[in-house]
């Protein structure tokens, strides 16, 4: 079942299935936020934004609105 990366719970691992190229910053693509790579939610900021992910062995903070543009499948 495909969901948005923003719907993952802490510690859940998923595989990126698709991204909205118009909404994803180039920097995230360069860091490996691409279809086929794994993504794990590590932490959520106290106010719920940003979300901290491990993407392709890189720790990245992704804004909630951007995380909603990344479609994943739980592993």
HELIX and SHEET records of a PDB file:
HELIX    1   1 UNK A    5  UNK A    7  5                                   3    
HELIX    2   2 UNK A   26  UNK A   30  1                                   5    
HELIX    3   3 UNK A   64  UNK A   67  1                                   4    
SHEET    1   A 6 UNK A   2  UNK A   4  0                                        
SHEET    2   A 6 UNK A  70  UNK A  74 -1                                        
SHEET    3   A 6 UNK A  13  UNK A  19 -1                                        
SHEET    4   A 6 UNK A  38  UNK A  44 -1                                        
SHEET    5   A 6 UNK A  51  UNK A  55 -1                                        
SHEET    6   A 6 UNK A  58  UNK A  62 -1                                        
END                                                                             
